[in-house]
Amino acid sequence: MYTTLFFILFTVYTRCFCVILPENYHNNTQRTDYLNSHVGFGFDLVEGNPLDSFNDLNTFGFRSPIIVQPYITRDIGNIIIKRNNGIWVRKSNNCTQNYEPRDIERGSDLVRELFNDFSLDSPFSEELWNRNSKGLGLNDITFNKSKFKIVKCYCSLYESGLITPFHGELRGEFVEMVGKLPNTVESTECPIDIFITELESCKNLRIWINLFKTYGTHITTYAMTGGKFINMESVVNINLQARDSDIKNTKAKRTGEASSEFSEIFRRRIKGNKIKKHLWVIGGSFVNNLEQIDPKMFSKWVKTIDKRPMPIKARFSELSMFFPEKHETYMKAVEYYEQISGIKKLNN
């Protein structure tokens, strides 16, 4: 009897957990794709311009991938399974909404605010980044004596980064180009005007600058991927007041006499505010009225991020991490590249 009862219970227990899956189950629930984080991509710290267009990653500064990009597997729950090439991945479904605008007094603080989502690995890189940010034109965004109000909202899907020291696979084209880099550059013997006008000159420098044009000056070693938008208003107070002497002189010309009463009665004052509004969106699709900081519009935008994620925070390291024996030459070449870029910006 006990043997029969045990057999019945065992049969029920096993049947509760034995499920036959259809042959195409995994095909229906999973898809394999590249990790869309831009970790391992080059970044041009000299010509990159985060204030220009968030939706144009080339103008933004990202360049060709340096490492072989890893695969990931997404299932129904959007879980990321690592198949890394020296890259770690961590899921991070999180949204930060800040509806209260913060006041910013100076244009320099504004640039710092817009750039502070990006970090560097060395003082040399930070100085390069600071010079680049100061050289960006803010005339279309700001006025003299402006005051700024800014709102930043983030939604992250995942974080990823390069495992250092890196032992993964580099792209063959990058390895080939690095192998041709000269150990010296003729920066002191090659003035900028010669480099620009005589295309056969400065051969060593041209090899380095070709590298920077293709892969940037740095590599992206960390990225938070998702979407963000920045909503900003710049306000300038207008207070124009005609000088008393001007009014008196005008009255004197017309009547032949100056009248202090005239200036008091007809004193001219113009007061008001001039406002410029700017909205930057990176990641997801543009949603109308997003700048109104409406929770419904925000929720609608969040739903579009998964189909079009972009890097919203990043860290960059010097490209010379892959050829440390040429680090000093790399720094000289970057400085020369910066001078050429500065000349081009002045001429545009």
C-alpha distance (Angstrom), angle and dihedral (degrees) to the residues before:
residue distance angle dihedral
M1 . . .
Y2 3.80 . .
T3 3.78 89.4 .
T4 3.82 91.2 53.4
L5 3.84 92.5 47.0
F6 3.82 91.7 49.2
F7 3.80 90.4 50.4
I8 3.84 91.8 51.5
L9 3.83 92.5 48.7
F10 3.80 91.6 46.7
T11 3.81 90.2 50.9
V12 3.83 92.7 50.2
Y13 3.82 91.9 45.6
T14 3.78 94.5 50.7
R15 3.80 93.5 44.8
C16 3.80 90.0 55.4
F17 3.79 90.6 62.0
C18 3.79 104.2 32.7
V19 3.80 107.9 93.9
I20 3.79 122.9 166.6
L21 3.82 110.0 -142.9
P22 3.81 121.5 -150.0
E23 3.78 115.9 -105.6
N24 3.82 93.7 -113.5
Y25 3.83 95.3 45.9
H26 3.79 95.8 111.7
N27 3.78 92.0 43.3
N28 3.79 90.0 56.7
T29 3.79 96.9 47.6
Q30 3.78 105.0 34.6
R31 3.77 137.6 52.6
T32 3.77 130.5 -176.0
D33 3.77 118.9 -136.7
Y34 3.79 143.3 154.1
L35 3.77 117.8 -85.0
N36 3.79 102.6 -102.3
S37 3.81 98.1 -155.2
H38 3.84 103.0 104.9
V39 3.80 90.4 -129.4
G40 3.79 105.1 146.9
F41 3.81 91.8 27.9
G42 3.77 121.2 122.4
F43 3.80 120.5 -110.5
D44 3.80 127.8 -158.2
L45 3.79 106.3 -139.0
V46 3.81 91.4 -178.5
E47 3.81 101.8 52.1
G48 3.80 100.6 20.8
N49 3.80 111.8 115.3
P50 3.83 117.2 -170.6
L51 3.81 89.4 179.8
D52 3.80 93.7 59.9
S53 3.78 107.5 62.9
F54 3.78 127.1 -19.9
N55 3.79 90.3 -165.9
D56 3.80 94.9 56.0
L57 3.79 103.7 69.4
N58 3.80 91.2 -176.3
T59 3.80 92.0 58.8
F60 3.78 87.4 38.5
G61 3.80 88.6 62.1
F62 3.81 109.1 -100.6
R63 3.79 116.6 133.0
S64 3.82 137.6 -178.0
P65 3.82 120.4 -41.0
I66 3.80 115.1 -93.1
I67 3.79 98.8 -167.7
V68 3.80 128.1 47.9
Q69 3.79 102.7 -93.5
P70 3.83 115.6 -116.6
Y71 3.79 125.7 -124.4
I72 3.77 124.6 -121.5
T73 3.79 133.0 -167.7
R74 3.80 120.3 -137.4
D75 3.80 120.8 -163.0
I76 3.80 131.3 -172.2
G77 3.80 91.8 -75.2
N78 3.80 91.0 50.6
I79 3.81 90.4 -114.6
I80 3.78 112.4 166.4
I81 3.79 115.7 -137.5
K82 3.80 112.3 -162.9
R83 3.78 121.3 -124.8
N84 3.73 91.1 166.8
N85 3.76 135.6 -172.6
G86 3.78 95.9 -157.6
I87 3.83 91.4 -46.8
W88 3.80 127.8 117.8
V89 3.81 121.6 -150.0
R90 3.79 130.0 -162.7
K91 3.80 125.2 -176.8
S92 3.80 113.2 -123.9
N93 3.79 115.0 175.1
N94 3.77 100.2 178.7
C95 3.80 137.5 134.8
T96 3.78 125.6 -161.8
Q97 3.78 115.2 -163.1
N98 3.77 119.1 -172.4
Y99 3.78 109.8 -180.0
E100 3.79 95.1 170.6
P101 3.82 110.0 89.4
R102 3.78 117.8 -133.8
D103 3.78 121.8 -137.4
I104 3.80 119.6 -123.2
E105 3.78 118.7 -170.7
R106 3.82 105.0 -167.3
G107 3.78 137.9 41.2
S108 3.81 91.4 -126.7
D109 3.80 89.8 56.7
L110 3.80 88.7 49.8
V111 3.80 92.4 55.0
R112 3.80 89.6 48.6
E113 3.79 89.6 49.9
L114 3.80 92.5 51.5
F115 3.80 93.2 45.5
N116 3.80 100.4 42.5
D117 3.81 93.5 92.2
F118 3.80 87.4 73.7
S119 3.79 125.3 69.1
L120 3.80 133.4 -170.4
D121 3.77 135.5 -146.1
S122 3.82 103.0 -134.4
P123 3.83 143.8 25.4
F124 3.82 89.0 -110.5
S125 3.81 90.7 57.6
E126 3.81 93.2 44.5
E127 3.81 92.0 52.5
L128 3.80 89.7 49.1
W129 3.81 91.0 49.9
N130 3.81 92.5 47.3
R131 3.79 92.2 51.2
N132 3.78 90.3 48.8
S133 3.81 92.9 50.0
K134 3.81 92.8 48.4
G135 3.78 90.1 51.1
L136 3.80 93.5 55.9
G137 3.78 113.8 104.0
L138 3.78 113.4 -117.6
N139 3.81 95.0 175.5
D140 3.79 92.0 107.2
I141 3.79 90.2 51.9
T142 3.78 106.1 37.1
F143 3.77 144.2 36.6
N144 3.74 129.9 -148.1
K145 3.79 109.9 -84.5
S146 3.80 90.5 13.1
K147 3.75 125.6 161.3
F148 3.77 118.6 -148.6
K149 3.76 135.7 -149.2
I150 3.78 116.2 -166.4
V151 3.81 136.0 -175.2
K152 3.82 122.4 -170.5
C153 3.81 124.1 -171.5
Y154 3.81 126.2 -176.8
C155 3.80 136.3 -166.6
S156 3.81 117.0 -176.0
L157 3.80 127.1 -165.7
Y158 3.78 99.6 -178.7
E159 3.79 144.5 -19.9
S160 3.78 125.1 -132.2
G161 3.75 138.4 175.6
L162 3.77 146.7 175.9
I163 3.80 116.4 -92.6
T164 3.80 106.1 -129.1
P165 2.92 133.9 -116.3
F166 3.78 83.1 40.8
H167 3.82 115.7 -132.2
G168 3.80 98.4 164.8
E169 3.79 130.3 105.7
L170 3.80 121.3 -70.5
R171 3.79 122.0 -152.5
G172 3.79 112.1 -94.4
E173 3.81 94.2 -128.9
F174 3.80 91.1 55.7
V175 3.80 93.1 47.8
E176 3.80 90.2 50.0
M177 3.81 92.8 50.5
V178 3.81 92.8 46.9
G179 3.79 89.8 51.0
K180 3.81 89.4 60.5
L181 3.82 96.1 50.4
P182 3.82 111.3 121.3
N183 3.80 120.5 -127.5
T184 3.81 92.9 -129.1
V185 3.80 138.0 37.2
E186 3.80 127.5 -152.2
S187 3.82 94.9 -135.2
T188 3.82 94.9 140.1
E189 3.81 93.2 46.7
C190 3.80 94.9 45.3
P191 3.83 115.8 66.0
I192 3.80 116.7 -157.9
D193 3.81 93.8 -111.0
I194 3.81 90.7 54.7
F195 3.81 91.0 49.5
I196 3.80 91.7 51.2
T197 3.81 99.2 43.1
E198 3.82 103.2 33.3
L199 3.79 106.6 55.7
E200 3.80 94.5 -174.4
S201 3.81 93.3 57.1
C202 3.82 131.7 89.1
K203 3.81 94.3 29.0
N204 3.81 96.7 175.1
L205 3.79 92.6 50.6
R206 3.79 91.5 48.8
I207 3.81 91.1 56.2
W208 3.80 90.6 53.8
I209 3.80 94.4 44.4
N210 3.79 90.7 49.1
L211 3.81 86.4 57.1
F212 3.82 90.8 51.4
K213 3.80 92.2 47.8
T214 3.80 91.0 52.7
Y215 3.81 103.7 35.6
G216 3.79 104.0 13.7
T217 3.78 127.8 -125.8
H218 3.81 95.9 -77.8
I219 3.80 141.5 29.3
T220 3.81 126.1 -123.2
T221 3.81 105.9 -116.2
Y222 3.83 98.6 171.1
A223 3.79 135.1 22.9
M224 3.77 138.5 174.5
T225 3.80 106.3 -149.6
G226 3.79 126.1 -153.8
G227 3.78 131.0 68.2
K228 3.78 140.9 -55.5
F229 3.76 139.3 175.0
I230 3.77 131.5 -157.8
N231 3.78 119.6 -155.6
M232 3.79 116.2 -167.7
E233 3.78 138.6 175.7
S234 3.78 124.7 -167.4
V235 3.80 116.3 -160.9
V236 3.78 128.5 -170.8
N237 3.78 122.9 -170.4
I238 3.81 113.3 -132.0
N239 3.79 115.1 -154.6
L240 3.80 112.5 162.0
Q241 3.79 117.7 172.9
A242 3.77 125.2 179.7
R243 3.77 112.9 -126.6
D244 3.80 116.2 -112.5
S245 3.80 91.6 -127.3
D246 3.82 91.5 57.9
I247 3.79 91.9 53.2
K248 3.80 92.6 45.4
N249 3.79 91.5 51.0
T250 3.80 91.1 49.7
K251 3.80 90.7 51.1
A252 3.79 91.6 46.7
K253 3.78 92.2 53.9
R254 3.78 92.2 51.2
T255 3.82 100.7 41.8
G256 3.74 102.7 18.4
E257 3.76 93.0 -118.8
A258 3.78 135.7 79.9
S259 3.76 117.3 -126.1
S260 3.78 123.3 -164.2
E261 3.79 89.0 -165.1
F262 3.80 89.8 59.8
S263 3.78 91.7 57.7
E264 3.78 91.9 49.5
I265 3.79 94.0 48.9
F266 3.79 98.4 41.4
R267 3.78 99.6 35.4
R268 3.81 104.6 148.8
R269 3.76 120.9 -138.9
I270 3.77 130.1 174.6
K271 3.76 118.8 -169.8
G272 3.78 131.6 172.5
N273 3.79 148.9 107.5
K274 3.77 129.7 -95.2
I275 3.79 113.9 -154.2
K276 3.79 132.5 -165.3
K277 3.78 121.0 -171.2
H278 3.79 125.9 -158.7
L279 3.79 131.1 -177.7
W280 3.80 122.9 -169.6
V281 3.82 117.8 -170.1
I282 3.79 124.5 -174.1
G283 3.78 120.9 178.1
G284 3.78 127.6 16.9
S285 3.79 124.5 32.3
F286 3.78 126.8 -56.6
V287 3.80 113.7 -95.2
N288 3.79 122.7 -161.5
N289 3.80 115.9 -112.9
L290 3.79 92.4 15.1
E291 3.80 88.0 133.1
Q292 3.82 89.5 64.4
I293 3.82 89.1 72.3
D294 3.78 90.1 -127.9
P295 3.84 112.3 168.2
K296 3.82 90.4 -140.5
M297 3.80 92.6 53.2
F298 3.80 90.0 44.1
S299 3.81 90.9 53.3
K300 3.80 90.6 48.2
W301 3.81 90.9 52.4
V302 3.83 92.6 47.1
K303 3.81 90.2 58.8
T304 3.82 90.3 60.4
I305 3.82 96.4 53.1
D306 3.81 97.7 82.3
K307 3.82 91.6 61.4
R308 3.79 94.1 47.4
P309 3.82 111.0 25.4
M310 3.79 120.6 170.6
P311 3.81 136.1 -178.1
I312 3.81 108.8 -85.5
K313 3.80 99.0 173.0
A314 3.79 126.3 24.0
R315 3.77 146.6 170.4
F316 3.80 123.6 -145.7
S317 3.81 130.9 -157.7
E318 3.78 130.5 -165.9
L319 3.78 114.5 -86.2
S320 3.79 89.4 -131.9
M321 3.81 89.0 78.8
F322 3.82 83.8 90.4
F323 3.82 94.3 50.6
P324 3.84 107.2 26.8
E325 3.81 92.0 165.1
K326 3.83 88.3 68.6
H327 3.80 97.1 43.3
E328 3.82 96.7 118.0
T329 3.80 91.6 48.8
Y330 3.80 88.6 47.8
M331 3.83 91.8 55.8
K332 3.82 92.3 48.9
A333 3.80 90.7 49.1
V334 3.83 91.9 48.9
E335 3.81 91.2 50.9
Y336 3.80 90.4 50.4
Y337 3.80 90.5 47.4
E338 3.80 88.3 52.2
Q339 3.82 91.0 53.7
I340 3.81 91.5 51.3
S341 3.79 91.0 48.1
G342 3.81 90.8 50.0
I343 3.80 91.6 53.6
K344 3.81 91.2 50.3
K345 3.81 92.0 49.5
L346 3.81 90.5 52.6
N347 3.81 91.2 51.9
N348 3.81 94.8 48.9
